[in-house]
């Protein structure tokens, strides 16, 4: 029988760690969760400001086709019926996303699906000589033609990745989903919404019976903390766990400028507006009250700026190019050799995950 006080030490109170902790606690296991931030919830954390639940680390819209995941999460907290329908602003003109008949009407004035398909095929034909797209620009032109690429893809992608579209790998846009119906619902998943009261309420439910230590950097006291539990569940950066012994993996980071607009009930009329021209320095503006159909007298908006990642910044998006993918595989081999450590989540797997995939992965790892 183990003399250690906990069955699991879980590093990271984000979605993977909190889901794993919830399942373990329900199974009668004792868990200690540590997180270097001063709050639970990871990047899903919401903070109430002027009675508005503010997504402090960017917009998080839950969507899934996985009934097991949907049942799991909705048993914890109720969800509203928010549907993600972002708008693109290109040099002052507005376009609906994803690409659908509303978008095609706004671009070309076409009214029927037949007219839209004809225009897209006409624009694509100009680039039929590109048989093996070498970068994002060529890939987008082959898939959608010049107008869609230049107005809705090029500037946004260059800002997001911090490089010219001709330097971004082609695999970033493997396909362009065109809908030839008037439908602005961004996701195809049948289950979609936002937790009523914000995401932090969800994490409070997930971690109800767990001990949580905030403001605790696991890597600074790794030896001491590791002695407290039989197994470690690690959701942080995989390269950091191994002391960057093979070098650092690359990420893209984000900076958020949150602004309270007092006595202004409605700033932009939509939760998310993307700015797709290259000259605007931010990629989008989020107006948080619209996630929950708020009627408060004030509003809170957030400007989102992509930035290069440095170790003192939060890593948001892995750069899954050839160089970094090869480096990750070397760290993955080290991780697989660790007998008492379970690695999971976007940072430990060096993979961008939707929220439902993160929950499903945590359920799967716990059940192994």
C-alpha positions in Angstrom: 0.0 0.0 0.0 1.4 3.4 -1.0 2.4 5.8 1.7 1.9 8.8 -0.6 -1.0 11.1 0.3 -2.5 11.4 -3.2 -3.2 8.9 -6.0 -2.7 11.6 -8.6 -0.8 14.9 -8.8 -2.4 16.8 -11.7 -0.3 19.6 -13.2 -2.7 22.1 -14.7 -6.2 23.1 -13.8 -7.3 23.5 -17.4 -9.8 21.3 -19.3 -7.7 18.1 -19.5 -6.5 18.2 -16.0 -9.8 19.2 -14.5 -11.7 16.5 -16.4 -9.2 13.8 -15.3 -9.4 15.0 -11.7 -13.2 14.9 -11.8 -13.2 11.3 -13.1 -10.5 10.2 -10.7 -12.3 11.7 -7.7 -15.6 10.0 -8.7 -13.7 6.7 -8.8 -12.6 7.2 -5.2 -9.1 8.5 -6.0 -7.5 11.4 -4.1 -6.1 14.2 -6.3 -4.0 17.3 -5.8 -4.1 19.8 -8.7 -1.4 22.4 -9.0 -1.5 25.4 -11.4 1.0 28.2 -11.9 -1.8 30.7 -12.6 -3.9 32.3 -9.9 -7.1 30.8 -11.1 -8.6 27.5 -12.3 -9.9 26.9 -15.8 -6.7 27.4 -17.9 -7.4 29.3 -21.1 -11.2 28.7 -20.7 -11.2 30.9 -17.5 -14.0 33.5 -17.4 -14.1 36.4 -15.1 -17.2 38.4 -14.2 -16.7 42.1 -15.0 -19.6 44.5 -14.8 -21.9 41.5 -14.6 -20.5 40.1 -17.9 -18.6 36.8 -18.1 -15.4 37.8 -19.9 -13.4 35.1 -21.7 -10.0 36.3 -20.5 -8.0 34.2 -23.0 -10.0 34.6 -26.1 -13.4 33.3 -27.3 -14.2 29.7 -26.3 -17.4 28.2 -28.0 -18.1 24.7 -27.0 -19.2 22.4 -29.9 -19.2 18.7 -30.4 -20.7 15.7 -32.2 -19.6 13.4 -29.4 -22.7 12.5 -27.4 -20.6 11.0 -24.5 -18.8 14.3 -24.1 -21.9 16.4 -24.4 -23.7 14.3 -21.8 -20.7 14.5 -19.5 -20.4 18.3 -19.6 -24.1 19.2 -19.6 -24.6 17.0 -16.5 -22.3 19.4 -14.7 -23.7 22.8 -15.8 -26.5 24.0 -18.1 -25.5 25.4 -21.5 -27.3 28.0 -23.5 -28.0 27.8 -27.2 -25.4 30.3 -28.5 -24.4 29.6 -32.1 -21.1 30.8 -33.4 -21.6 33.1 -36.4 -18.5 35.3 -36.8 -18.3 38.3 -39.1 -15.3 39.4 -41.1 -14.4 43.0 -41.5 -12.2 43.7 -44.5 -11.3 47.4 -44.9 -14.7 48.4 -43.5 -16.9 46.0 -45.5 -18.6 43.1 -43.6 -18.8 39.5 -44.7 -20.4 36.5 -43.1 -18.4 33.5 -42.0 -18.1 30.6 -42.7 -18.1 30.9 -46.5 -21.7 30.5 -47.4 -24.3 32.1 -49.7 -24.4 35.2 -47.6 -20.7 35.6 -48.1 -20.9 35.0 -51.9 -23.7 37.6 -52.2 -21.6 40.1 -50.3 -18.5 39.4 -52.5 -20.1 39.2 -55.9 -23.8 39.9 -55.7 -24.7 36.4 -56.7 -28.1 35.1 -55.6 -28.2 31.4 -56.5 -25.9 28.5 -55.6 -25.4 27.9 -59.3 -24.1 31.5 -59.8 -21.8 31.2 -56.7 -20.3 27.9 -57.9 -19.7 29.3 -61.4 -17.9 32.3 -59.9 -15.7 30.2 -57.7 -14.8 27.8 -60.5 -14.0 30.8 -62.7 -11.6 32.2 -60.1 -10.0 28.8 -59.4 -9.4 28.2 -63.1 -6.9 31.0 -63.1 -4.7 29.0 -60.9 -5.2 25.5 -62.4 -1.5 25.5 -63.3 -0.6 25.1 -59.6 -0.7 21.3 -59.3 1.4 21.0 -56.1 0.7 24.0 -53.8 3.9 24.8 -51.9 2.5 27.3 -49.4 -0.8 28.7 -47.9 -1.1 31.3 -50.7 -1.0 28.8 -53.5 -3.2 26.3 -51.6 -5.9 29.0 -50.9 -5.9 30.2 -54.5 -6.3 26.7 -55.9 -9.2 26.0 -53.5 -11.1 29.2 -53.6 -9.7 31.8 -56.0 -8.5 35.3 -55.6 -11.3 37.2 -53.9 -11.9 34.8 -51.0 -8.1 34.5 -50.5 -7.3 38.2 -50.6 -10.2 39.5 -48.6 -10.8 36.8 -46.1 -7.7 34.6 -45.7 -4.4 36.3 -46.6 -4.2 39.2 -44.1 -5.7 37.3 -41.2 -3.4 34.3 -41.7 -0.3 36.5 -42.0 -1.1 38.2 -38.7 -2.0 34.9 -37.0 1.2 33.2 -37.9 3.6 36.2 -38.1 4.8 35.4 -41.6 4.0 36.0 -45.2 1.4 33.7 -46.7 4.0 32.4 -49.1 6.0 31.2 -46.1 3.2 29.5 -44.3 3.0 25.8 -45.0 0.2 24.7 -47.4 -1.2 22.2 -44.9 -2.5 25.0 -42.7 -5.4 25.2 -45.2 -6.0 21.7 -46.4 -9.5 22.6 -47.6 -11.9 25.5 -47.7 -15.4 24.6 -46.7 -17.9 26.3 -49.0 -21.6 26.1 -48.1 -24.0 26.8 -50.9 -26.9 27.6 -48.5 -27.6 30.8 -46.4 -26.3 29.5 -43.1 -23.9 31.5 -40.9 -23.4 28.7 -38.3 -19.7 28.3 -38.1 -19.7 24.7 -36.8 -21.4 21.6 -38.2 -21.7 19.9 -34.8 -25.2 19.4 -33.5 -24.3 20.3 -29.9 -23.1 23.9 -29.3 -23.3 26.5 -26.7 -21.7 28.4 -23.7 -22.0 27.4 -20.1 -24.7 29.6 -18.5 -22.7 31.7 -16.0 -19.4 31.3 -17.8 -16.8 28.6 -18.0 -15.4 29.1 -14.5 -18.6 27.6 -13.1 -17.9 24.5 -15.1 -14.4 24.1 -13.6 -15.7 24.7 -10.1 -18.0 21.7 -10.6 -15.2 19.6 -12.1 -12.9 20.3 -9.2 -15.5 20.3 -6.3 -13.9 17.4 -4.4 -10.3 18.1 -5.3 -7.5 19.9 -3.5 -6.2 22.8 -5.6 -2.9 24.7 -5.2 -2.7 27.9 -7.3 0.3 30.1 -7.9 2.4 26.9 -7.9 4.9 26.2 -10.7 5.4 22.5 -10.8 8.7 22.7 -12.6 10.2 24.9 -9.9 9.4 22.3 -7.2 9.2 19.1 -9.3 11.0 16.8 -6.9 9.1 17.9 -3.9 5.6 17.7 -5.5 6.3 14.4 -7.3 6.8 12.7 -3.9 3.2 13.5 -3.0 1.4 11.2 -5.4 1.6 7.8 -7.0 1.2 9.1 -10.5 1.6 12.5 -12.2 -0.8 13.8 -14.8 1.1 16.5 -16.7 -0.6 19.0 -19.0 2.2 21.6 -19.4 4.7 22.0 -22.2 6.3 18.7 -22.9 9.7 20.2 -23.7 9.8 22.1 -20.4 9.1 18.8 -18.5 12.3 17.4 -19.9 14.3 20.6 -19.3 14.4 21.5 -23.0 17.1 18.9 -23.4 16.5 18.7 -27.2 15.7 22.4 -27.6 12.5 24.5 -27.4 9.4 23.8 -29.4 7.9 26.9 -31.1 4.5 28.4 -30.5 2.5 31.5 -31.4 1.2 33.6 -28.5 -1.6 36.2 -28.1 -2.0 39.5 -26.3 -5.4 40.6 -25.1 -6.5 44.2 -24.6 -9.7 44.1 -22.5 -11.8 47.3 -22.4 -14.9 48.2 -20.3 -17.2 50.5 -22.2 -19.5 52.0 -19.7 -23.0 53.1 -20.6 -22.6 51.5 -24.0 -25.0 48.6 -24.3 -23.8 47.2 -27.7 -20.4 47.9 -29.4 -20.4 45.7 -32.5 -23.6 43.6 -32.5 -21.8 40.3 -32.6 -19.7 38.3 -30.2 -16.8 37.9 -32.7 -15.7 40.1 -35.5 -12.5 39.1 -37.4 -10.4 41.8 -39.1 -9.0 40.2 -42.2 -6.9 43.0 -43.7 -3.1 43.0 -43.0 -3.0 46.7 -41.9 -5.2 46.3 -38.8 -2.8 45.0 -36.1 -5.3 42.8 -34.3 -7.1 39.7 -35.7 -10.4 40.1 -34.0 -12.6 42.0 -31.5 -14.7 40.0 -29.0 -17.8 41.4 -27.3 -18.4 39.0 -24.5 -22.0 39.8 -23.5 -23.2 38.4 -26.8 -22.1 34.9 -25.8 -24.9 34.9 -23.3 -27.3 37.3 -24.9 -26.6 39.9 -22.3 -28.7 43.1 -21.8 -26.3 44.8 -19.3 -26.0 48.6 -19.6 -22.2 48.3 -20.2 -20.2 46.1 -22.5 -16.7 44.6 -22.4 -14.7 44.1 -25.5 -11.3 42.5 -26.2 -8.8 43.2 -28.9 -6.8 40.1 -29.8 -3.2 40.5 -31.0 -1.1 37.6 -32.2 2.5 37.8 -31.0 5.7 35.8 -31.3 6.1 33.4 -28.4 8.9 33.8 -25.9 9.3 31.7 -22.7 7.7 34.4 -20.4 4.5 34.4 -22.6 1.7 32.0 -22.7 2.0 29.4 -25.5 -1.3 29.2 -27.5 -0.8 27.6 -30.9 1.8 25.0 -31.6 3.8 25.6 -34.8 3.3 22.1 -36.3 5.8 22.5 -39.2 8.3 19.9 -40.2 11.0 21.0 -37.9 8.8 21.2 -34.8 7.0 18.0 -35.5 10.3 16.2 -35.7 11.4 17.8 -32.4 8.1 16.8 -30.7 8.6 13.2 -31.7 11.9 13.1 -29.9 10.2 14.4 -26.7 7.3 12.0 -27.2 9.7 9.1 -27.1 10.9 10.4 -23.7 7.4 10.8 -22.5 6.5 7.2 -23.5 9.4 6.0 -21.4 8.0 7.7 -18.2 6.3 5.0 -16.2 4.4 7.1 -13.7 3.6 10.2 -15.7 0.5 10.6 -17.9 0.9 13.3 -20.5 -2.2 15.0 -22.0 -3.7 18.2 -23.3 -2.6 20.6 -26.1 0.8 21.5 -24.6 1.8 18.0 -23.6 0.7 16.6 -26.9 1.9 19.7 -28.9 -1.4 19.8 -30.7 -4.2 22.3 -30.9 -7.4 20.7 -29.6 -11.0 21.7 -29.6 -12.5 21.6 -26.2 -14.5 18.4 -26.8 -11.4 16.6 -28.1 -9.6 17.6 -24.9 -12.4 16.2 -22.7 -12.6 13.0 -24.8 -8.8 12.6 -24.6 -8.9 13.0 -20.8 -11.7 10.4 -20.5 -9.7 8.0 -22.7 -6.5 8.4 -20.8 -8.3 7.9 -17.5 -9.9 4.7 -18.7 -6.6 3.2 -19.9 
